[in-house]
């Protein structure tokens, strides 16, 4: 009696009969067999190996996921589906290439099945082996064989897939071979250490105290000396390395920031370790001593002025903060009201381009007090631009939520009562501007509110069309944004 692997080989051979590969015109069946062989170097899980044999059935034959499930079981079908690109039959494959790849990569990013990730790795390795051989013989002429002839886009696809696979599979020989081939075709894509053995230190946060959380992840006190920022699953090691690099650049320019000295793995997530002795977040300090709110607002304002006094040119590698807000408008307001989006973009273009540093995620969960001195973490959004954008980001965190039900509601990003957050922002603005002029304070607060609302509308659209109560809140924000836009003075 045949086992599942043998049955899959026969089925795939019949389904792929007569088909050949783009490169060298060899029989197509050799590719899924190579994928299965690569998988066998990583696992003895029969269902994963069978999925490797069958992974191109849906894309390249008239076979279906349903048929695979009937013959080989639900998990094999799920694994094949995880590696099957969506189909757009009414579009030419050249035109749909990027969209198909983006949707496929999203499947990989969201997958929790190690078998699916192994399957992706095995398929990409088999493909790039063939590509590298042809590239060595034909150079850039090889790209004419593909639906995507731009080598930069091909590089993007292979690099992104490798980044998503790194956490789970960086210790395998298959992963290291993939990196070597990528760097051969596109030199410098990855550092040479990625092709050698590299194991991130694995740490457990069981029993560790949560210090704060935000959009990128959470921060925990690991021991008396160390804190660990744990990044969300959507962040790759590239994101962590980029944040650490930006931290160092900002530190050189005079920003008091904590510098990470190592990347660790926390389960299936990346973490960055910081040496912060006897340090607590400013949020923790406020929660512990709310009567000192004015003092902490002063500390935060003084830190903000230090950041904004730092200057950076284009060569320093920090982006223009206006680009981030243009994206917020395009992804949020423009999907609700194109006319309002156009007016916001026009007003945005009138904000001067400056070289002031802005943190981009400036709130009390990202500021630690160590011996009464503030230190920043979470530096991945550091940019150049007018400080009003910093205040707009802060308005989002402290004041912008329209769904508040009562005075003791908790602000979602900070874990503090909304009334405390709004009071803190008002005190911060006074300290930051160093004025008691109510007209000046209101003028700056309105500008910050306009920018904060833009960002919050984008936030509601992040996971698709806002539904029911969320849509009502978006409508409230659109109305507020419209009114603010009509009354704003020039910025700054």
C-alpha positions as CSV (number, residue, x, y, z in Angstrom):
1,X,0.0,0.0,0.0
2,X,1.4,3.4,-1.0
3,X,2.2,5.9,1.7
4,X,1.1,9.6,1.4
5,X,4.4,10.8,-0.1
6,X,4.3,8.2,-2.8
7,X,0.7,9.0,-3.6
8,X,1.5,12.7,-3.8
9,X,4.4,12.1,-6.2
10,X,2.1,10.1,-8.6
11,X,-0.7,12.7,-8.4
12,X,1.7,15.6,-9.0
13,X,3.4,13.9,-11.8
14,X,0.1,13.3,-13.6
15,X,-1.2,16.9,-12.9
16,X,2.1,18.5,-14.1
17,X,2.5,16.2,-17.1
18,X,3.8,18.0,-20.2
19,X,4.7,21.2,-18.3
20,X,8.2,22.6,-18.2
21,X,10.0,25.2,-16.1
22,X,10.7,28.8,-17.4
23,X,14.5,28.3,-17.1
24,X,16.1,25.4,-19.1
25,X,12.7,23.9,-20.1
26,X,13.2,21.0,-17.8
27,X,10.1,18.9,-16.8
28,X,8.1,20.8,-14.2
29,X,7.7,17.9,-11.8
30,X,11.4,18.1,-10.9
31,X,10.7,21.4,-9.1
32,X,8.2,20.1,-6.5
33,X,10.4,17.1,-6.0
34,X,13.3,19.3,-5.3
35,X,11.1,21.3,-2.9
36,X,10.2,18.1,-1.1
37,X,13.9,17.1,-0.8
38,X,14.8,20.5,0.7
39,X,11.9,20.1,3.2
40,X,13.2,16.6,4.1
41,X,16.5,18.3,5.3
42,X,14.4,20.4,7.8
43,X,11.6,18.1,9.0
44,X,10.3,14.6,8.9
45,X,6.7,15.8,9.1
46,X,5.1,13.9,6.2
47,X,2.3,16.4,5.7
48,X,4.7,19.2,5.2
49,X,6.8,17.2,2.7
50,X,3.6,16.2,0.8
51,X,2.5,19.8,0.7
52,X,5.9,20.6,-0.9
53,X,5.2,18.0,-3.6
54,X,1.7,19.5,-4.2
55,X,2.4,23.2,-3.7
56,X,2.1,24.3,-7.3
57,X,-1.0,22.2,-8.1
58,X,-3.5,25.0,-7.7
59,X,-1.4,27.7,-9.4
60,X,-0.2,25.7,-12.4
61,X,-2.9,23.0,-13.0
62,X,-6.6,22.7,-12.9
63,X,-6.4,21.0,-9.5
64,X,-8.1,22.6,-6.5
65,X,-7.6,23.0,-2.8
66,X,-10.8,21.0,-2.2
67,X,-9.4,18.1,-4.2
68,X,-6.2,18.2,-2.3
69,X,-8.1,18.2,1.0
70,X,-10.1,15.2,-0.1
71,X,-7.1,13.2,-1.2
72,X,-4.5,14.3,1.4
73,X,-6.2,15.9,4.3
74,X,-7.0,19.3,5.8
75,X,-3.6,20.3,7.0
76,X,-1.9,19.5,3.7
77,X,-4.6,21.6,1.9
78,X,-3.9,24.5,4.4
79,X,-0.2,24.3,3.8
80,X,-0.6,24.3,0.0
81,X,-3.1,27.2,0.3
82,X,-0.5,29.2,2.4
83,X,1.9,29.0,-0.5
84,X,-0.6,29.5,-3.3
85,X,-0.8,33.0,-4.9
86,X,-4.2,34.6,-5.4
87,X,-5.4,34.6,-9.0
88,X,-6.6,37.6,-11.0
89,X,-7.7,36.0,-14.2
90,X,-8.9,39.2,-15.8
91,X,-5.5,40.9,-15.5
92,X,-2.3,40.2,-17.3
93,X,0.2,38.5,-15.0
94,X,2.7,41.2,-15.5
95,X,0.3,43.8,-14.2
96,X,-0.9,41.8,-11.2
97,X,2.6,40.6,-10.2
98,X,3.2,43.0,-7.4
99,X,-0.3,42.7,-6.0
100,X,-0.1,38.9,-6.1
101,X,3.3,38.9,-4.3
102,X,2.1,41.4,-1.6
103,X,-0.9,39.3,-0.8
104,X,1.2,36.1,-0.7
105,X,3.7,37.6,1.6
106,X,0.9,38.7,3.9
107,X,-0.1,35.1,4.1
108,X,3.4,34.1,5.1
109,X,3.6,37.0,7.6
110,X,0.4,35.9,9.3
111,X,1.1,32.2,9.4
112,X,1.7,30.4,12.7
113,X,2.3,27.0,11.1
114,X,6.1,26.2,10.9
115,X,5.3,23.8,8.1
116,X,4.0,26.7,6.0
117,X,7.2,28.7,6.6
118,X,9.4,25.7,5.8
119,X,7.4,25.2,2.6
120,X,8.0,28.9,1.6
121,X,11.7,28.6,2.3
122,X,12.0,25.3,0.3
123,X,10.2,26.8,-2.7
124,X,12.1,30.0,-2.7
125,X,15.4,28.2,-2.3
126,X,14.6,25.8,-5.2
127,X,13.6,28.8,-7.4
128,X,16.7,30.9,-6.6
129,X,19.1,28.0,-7.1
130,X,17.8,27.8,-10.7
131,X,17.8,31.6,-11.0
132,X,21.4,31.9,-9.7
133,X,22.6,29.3,-12.2
134,X,20.9,31.1,-15.1
135,X,22.1,34.5,-13.9
136,X,25.7,33.3,-13.8
137,X,25.3,32.3,-17.5
138,X,23.1,35.1,-18.9
139,X,23.4,38.1,-16.5
140,X,20.4,40.5,-16.5
141,X,19.0,38.9,-19.7
142,X,17.5,36.3,-17.4
143,X,14.8,38.7,-16.2
144,X,13.1,38.7,-19.6
145,X,11.9,35.2,-18.8
146,X,9.7,36.4,-15.9
147,X,6.4,38.2,-15.5
148,X,8.4,40.8,-13.5
149,X,11.4,41.9,-15.5
150,X,12.6,44.6,-13.0
151,X,15.4,43.0,-10.9
152,X,14.8,45.5,-8.1
153,X,11.3,44.2,-7.7
154,X,12.5,40.6,-7.7
155,X,15.0,41.6,-5.1
156,X,12.3,43.1,-2.9
157,X,10.3,39.9,-3.1
158,X,13.1,37.5,-2.1
159,X,14.4,39.9,0.5
160,X,11.0,40.3,2.2
161,X,10.3,36.6,2.2
162,X,13.7,36.0,3.8
163,X,13.1,38.6,6.5
164,X,9.7,37.0,7.4
165,X,11.4,33.5,7.6
166,X,14.4,34.6,9.6
167,X,13.0,34.3,13.1
168,X,11.9,30.7,12.7
169,X,14.4,29.2,10.3
170,X,17.6,31.2,10.5
171,X,19.4,28.2,12.0
172,X,18.7,25.9,9.0
173,X,21.1,25.2,6.2
174,X,18.4,26.0,3.7
175,X,18.0,29.5,5.1
176,X,21.7,30.2,4.9
177,X,21.8,28.9,1.3
178,X,18.9,31.2,0.4
179,X,20.8,34.2,1.8
180,X,23.9,33.3,-0.1
181,X,22.1,33.1,-3.4
182,X,20.2,36.4,-2.8
183,X,23.6,38.1,-2.0
184,X,25.1,36.6,-5.2
185,X,22.4,38.0,-7.4
186,X,21.9,41.2,-5.5
187,X,25.2,41.9,-3.6
188,X,24.8,43.6,-0.2
189,X,21.2,42.7,0.3
190,X,22.0,41.0,3.6
191,X,25.0,41.3,5.8
192,X,27.4,38.3,5.5
193,X,26.6,37.1,9.0
194,X,23.1,36.1,7.9
195,X,24.7,33.3,5.9
196,X,26.5,31.9,8.9
197,X,25.3,30.3,12.1
198,X,23.5,32.8,14.2
199,X,21.3,32.1,17.2
200,X,19.6,34.9,19.0
201,X,19.6,34.6,22.8
202,X,16.3,33.2,23.8
203,X,14.7,34.8,26.9
204,X,11.5,34.2,28.8
205,X,9.5,37.1,30.2
206,X,7.5,34.9,32.6
207,X,7.0,36.8,35.8
208,X,8.5,40.0,34.3
209,X,6.7,43.3,35.0
210,X,5.1,45.1,32.0
211,X,6.3,48.7,32.0
212,X,4.4,50.0,29.0
213,X,3.0,49.2,25.6
214,X,2.4,50.9,22.3
215,X,1.8,50.2,18.6
216,X,5.1,48.5,18.1
217,X,5.1,46.2,21.1
218,X,5.6,46.1,24.9
219,X,8.4,47.0,27.3
220,X,9.2,44.7,30.3
221,X,11.5,45.0,33.2
222,X,13.7,41.9,32.8
223,X,15.8,42.3,36.0
224,X,17.2,45.1,38.1
225,X,19.5,46.2,35.3
226,X,17.8,45.3,32.0
227,X,14.6,46.2,30.2
228,X,13.5,44.4,27.0
229,X,11.3,45.9,24.3
230,X,9.4,43.1,22.7
231,X,8.3,43.9,19.1
232,X,5.0,42.8,17.6
233,X,5.0,39.7,15.3
234,X,4.7,42.0,12.3
235,X,8.2,43.4,12.9
236,X,11.2,41.6,11.3
237,X,14.8,41.7,12.5
238,X,15.4,44.4,9.9
239,X,12.9,46.6,11.7
240,X,14.7,46.0,15.0
241,X,18.1,46.7,13.5
242,X,16.8,49.8,11.8
243,X,15.5,51.2,15.1
244,X,18.8,50.5,16.9
245,X,20.7,52.2,14.1
246,X,18.5,55.3,14.2
247,X,18.9,55.4,18.0
248,X,22.6,55.6,17.6
249,X,22.4,58.3,15.0
250,X,20.0,60.3,17.2
251,X,22.3,59.8,20.2
252,X,25.3,61.2,18.2
253,X,23.2,64.3,17.4
254,X,22.5,65.0,21.1
255,X,19.2,63.2,21.8
256,X,19.3,61.4,25.2
257,X,18.3,57.9,24.1
258,X,18.9,54.5,25.5
259,X,21.0,52.4,23.2
260,X,20.2,48.7,22.7
261,X,23.1,46.4,23.1
262,X,21.5,43.2,21.7
263,X,18.7,41.6,19.9
264,X,17.0,38.6,21.6
265,X,14.1,36.3,20.7
266,X,11.1,36.1,23.0
267,X,9.0,33.2,21.8
268,X,8.3,34.0,18.1
269,X,9.0,37.7,18.5
270,X,12.1,39.9,18.5
271,X,13.3,41.9,21.5
272,X,15.8,44.6,22.0
273,X,17.7,44.7,25.4
274,X,18.5,48.0,27.1
275,X,20.5,48.6,30.2
276,X,18.3,50.9,32.3
277,X,19.2,50.7,36.0
278,X,16.4,51.4,38.5
279,X,14.5,53.2,35.7
280,X,10.7,53.4,35.2
281,X,8.6,54.8,32.4
282,X,7.2,58.3,32.9
283,X,3.8,56.7,32.7
284,X,4.6,54.5,35.7
285,X,5.9,57.6,37.6
286,X,2.7,59.5,36.8
287,X,0.4,56.6,37.9
288,X,2.4,56.3,41.1
289,X,2.5,60.0,41.9
290,X,-0.4,61.8,40.0
291,X,0.0,64.9,42.3
292,X,3.4,65.5,40.6
293,X,1.8,65.7,37.1
294,X,3.0,69.2,36.5
295,X,6.6,68.2,37.3
296,X,6.5,65.3,34.9
297,X,5.0,67.5,32.2
298,X,7.9,69.8,32.7
299,X,10.4,66.9,32.3
300,X,8.7,65.8,29.1
301,X,8.6,69.3,27.7
302,X,12.3,69.8,28.4
303,X,13.1,66.6,26.7
304,X,11.0,67.6,23.7
305,X,12.9,70.9,23.4
306,X,16.2,69.0,23.5
307,X,15.1,66.7,20.7
308,X,13.8,69.5,18.6
309,X,17.0,71.6,19.1
310,X,18.9,68.8,17.4
311,X,19.5,69.3,13.6
312,X,19.9,66.6,11.0
313,X,20.5,66.8,7.3
314,X,19.3,64.5,4.5
315,X,22.6,62.6,4.6
316,X,21.9,61.6,8.2
317,X,19.3,59.2,7.0
318,X,16.2,60.6,8.7
319,X,13.1,60.9,6.5
320,X,10.9,64.0,6.1
321,X,8.1,63.8,8.7
322,X,5.6,65.3,6.2
323,X,5.8,62.1,4.1
324,X,4.4,60.1,7.0
325,X,1.4,62.5,7.3
326,X,0.9,62.4,3.6
327,X,0.5,58.6,3.9
328,X,-2.0,59.1,6.8
329,X,-4.1,61.3,4.6
330,X,-4.0,59.0,1.6
331,X,-4.9,55.9,3.7
332,X,-7.5,57.6,5.9
333,X,-9.2,60.9,5.0
334,X,-8.9,60.3,1.2
335,X,-11.0,57.1,1.6
336,X,-13.8,59.1,3.2
337,X,-13.7,62.6,1.6
338,X,-11.3,63.3,-1.3
339,X,-12.0,67.1,-1.2
340,X,-11.1,67.3,2.5
341,X,-8.0,65.2,1.8
342,X,-6.9,67.6,-0.9
343,X,-7.3,70.6,1.4
344,X,-5.3,68.8,4.1
345,X,-2.5,67.9,1.7
346,X,-2.4,71.5,0.4
347,X,-2.2,72.8,4.0
348,X,0.5,70.2,4.8
349,X,2.6,71.4,1.9
350,X,2.7,74.9,3.5
351,X,4.4,73.6,6.6
352,X,8.1,74.5,6.2
353,X,10.6,71.7,5.7
354,X,13.0,72.0,8.5
355,X,15.9,69.9,9.9
356,X,14.7,69.7,13.5
357,X,14.6,66.1,14.8
358,X,11.2,64.8,15.8
359,X,10.8,61.6,17.7
360,X,7.5,60.5,16.0
361,X,6.3,58.3,18.9
362,X,6.7,60.8,21.8
363,X,4.7,59.6,24.8
364,X,5.4,58.7,28.4
365,X,5.6,55.0,27.8
366,X,8.7,55.6,25.6
367,X,10.5,57.8,28.2
368,X,12.3,56.3,31.1
369,X,13.5,58.2,34.2
370,X,16.9,57.0,35.3
371,X,18.3,58.9,38.3
372,X,15.9,61.7,37.4
373,X,17.3,61.9,33.9
374,X,14.9,61.1,30.9
375,X,16.0,58.6,28.3
376,X,14.1,57.8,25.1
377,X,13.4,54.4,23.5
378,X,11.4,53.4,20.4
379,X,13.3,55.4,17.8
380,X,12.0,53.9,14.5
381,X,9.9,56.9,13.6
382,X,12.6,59.6,14.2
383,X,12.4,62.1,11.3
384,X,13.2,65.6,10.2
385,X,10.6,68.4,10.3
386,X,8.6,71.0,12.1
387,X,8.1,70.2,15.8
388,X,4.3,70.8,15.3
389,X,4.2,67.2,14.0
390,X,5.5,66.0,17.3
391,X,2.7,67.8,19.1
392,X,0.2,66.3,16.6
393,X,1.4,62.8,17.5
394,X,1.1,63.6,21.2
395,X,-2.4,65.0,20.7
396,X,-3.4,61.6,19.3
397,X,-2.1,59.8,22.4
398,X,-3.4,62.2,25.0
399,X,-6.5,63.8,23.7
400,X,-7.8,62.6,20.3
401,X,-10.0,59.6,21.1
402,X,-13.7,60.5,20.5
403,X,-15.1,57.4,22.0
404,X,-14.6,58.3,25.6
405,X,-17.5,57.3,27.8
406,X,-16.6,58.9,31.1
407,X,-13.9,60.7,33.0
408,X,-12.3,57.6,34.3
409,X,-11.9,55.9,30.8
410,X,-8.4,54.7,30.1
411,X,-6.5,56.1,27.2
412,X,-5.7,53.1,24.9
413,X,-2.0,53.8,24.3
414,X,-1.0,54.9,27.8
415,X,-3.0,53.0,30.4
416,X,-3.8,56.3,32.2
417,X,-7.2,57.8,32.9
418,X,-8.3,60.1,30.0
419,X,-8.7,63.1,32.3
420,X,-5.1,62.7,33.5
421,X,-3.9,62.4,29.9
422,X,-5.7,65.6,28.8
423,X,-4.5,67.5,31.9
424,X,-0.9,66.3,31.2
425,X,-1.1,67.5,27.6
426,X,-2.3,70.9,28.6
427,X,0.5,71.2,31.2
428,X,3.0,69.9,28.7
429,X,2.0,72.6,26.1
430,X,2.5,75.4,28.6
431,X,5.9,74.1,29.6
432,X,6.9,73.4,26.0
433,X,5.9,76.9,24.8
434,X,7.1,78.5,28.0
435,X,4.1,80.8,28.0
436,X,0.8,81.5,29.8
437,X,-0.7,83.2,26.8
438,X,-4.0,81.4,26.3
439,X,-4.3,82.5,22.7
440,X,-0.9,81.1,21.8
441,X,-1.7,77.9,23.7
442,X,-5.0,77.5,21.9
443,X,-3.5,78.2,18.5
444,X,-0.8,75.6,18.9
445,X,-3.2,73.1,20.4
446,X,-5.6,73.5,17.5
447,X,-2.8,72.8,15.0
448,X,-1.8,69.7,17.0
449,X,-5.4,68.6,17.1
450,X,-5.7,68.8,13.3
451,X,-2.6,66.6,12.8
452,X,-3.6,64.2,15.6
453,X,-7.0,63.7,14.0
454,X,-5.4,63.0,10.7
455,X,-3.4,60.2,12.2
456,X,-6.3,58.8,14.2
457,X,-8.5,58.6,11.1
458,X,-5.8,56.6,9.4
459,X,-5.6,54.3,12.5
460,X,-9.3,53.5,12.1
461,X,-8.8,52.5,8.5
462,X,-5.8,50.2,9.2
463,X,-7.8,47.0,9.4
464,X,-10.2,47.8,6.6
465,X,-13.4,49.8,6.4
466,X,-14.4,51.0,9.8
467,X,-17.7,49.4,11.0
468,X,-20.6,50.7,13.1
469,X,-19.4,52.6,16.2
470,X,-15.9,53.0,14.7
471,X,-17.4,54.6,11.6
472,X,-19.4,57.0,13.7
473,X,-16.2,58.0,15.5
474,X,-14.5,58.5,12.1
475,X,-17.4,60.8,11.1
476,X,-16.8,62.8,14.3
477,X,-13.1,63.1,13.5
478,X,-13.8,64.2,9.9
479,X,-16.1,66.9,11.2
480,X,-13.6,68.1,13.7
481,X,-10.8,68.1,11.1
482,X,-12.9,70.2,8.7
483,X,-13.7,72.8,11.4
484,X,-10.0,73.0,12.5
485,X,-8.8,73.4,9.0
486,X,-11.1,76.4,8.6
487,X,-9.6,78.2,11.6
488,X,-5.9,77.3,11.5
489,X,-3.4,80.1,11.3
490,X,-0.2,79.5,9.4
491,X,2.2,76.9,10.8
492,X,4.3,77.6,12.9
